[in-house]
Amino acid sequence: MEDKVREVLEEVRVFLQSHGGDVEFVALEGNVVKVTLTGACGGCPNAAATLKNGVERYLKERIPEIEEVVAVQASSECGEFCS
């Protein structure tokens, strides 16, 4: 399923990039997809809406098994992706 998630995120990426943002796949844990929003999307006050109403909705339409999409941020303190 991870390959399918990555494929669908590539489709979403085109839209986000046209608005100065981007999305990066972080992990698939069960049926929960973890991503990082970057570029204009990373600092946008509407990032949560973009994630839920855009990225999550599109992924769920294409892959019904997906339960949720959550955003995580890269943290220099932990050296990994943190919620």
N, C-alpha and C positions, 0 to 999 in steps of 0.2 A: 504494500500500500504506500510505502514511502516514495517509491518512484512515481506513482500517480500523483501524490501530493506535490512533489517537486514540479511535475509537468504542469499541473493546474496553477501553481504559483508563478510559473513562467508566463502564463496567459495574463494573470493579474498584474504582473510586473510591468507589462507594456502600458497599461492604464496609469499606474502610479508614476512611472518614469515620465510620462507626458505631463505630469503635474509637479515634477521636480523631486519626487520621492522614490522609494524603493522598498522592497520587502525581501528579507533573507530568511531562508529556512534554517531553523536551529535544531529541532528534534521532533520526533513523533513518539509520544508516550501513550501507549494504548490507542485510544481514538481521539487524543488531544494533540493538536498541532501547535508547536511553539515557533514563533517567528520574531524577528526584530524588524521594526520599521525604521528606515534610515532616510537620509536626505531631508527634504521638506516635511516628510511624514513623521520623522523622528521628533521634531520639535513643534509640530502643529498642535494647536489646542483641540482640533477635531480628530486627532489620531485615534482615539478610542472609537469614535463613530465610524471612521474609515475601516478600522479593524473589524468591528462587529457587523456593520451594514454593508461593507464591501467585501473584504477578504474572506471573512467567515461565511457569509451568505453564499458567495460564489463557490467556495470549497465544498460546503454542504450540498449545494445543488449538484455538483459534479461527482462528489464522493459522499453518498448518504451516510456512510458509517462514521464520518467525522462528527464528534459531539461538540467540540469547542475549539476555537483558535485563541491562543493567549499570546500577548506581547511580552517579551523579555528584553532586557537591556544588557548590552555588554558592559561589564564593570571592570575597570582597571584594578579595583581593590581586590576582587575575588579572582580575577584572571579568567573568568568564564562568563557564561550568560546567566544572569540572575533575574528572578521575577521581580 
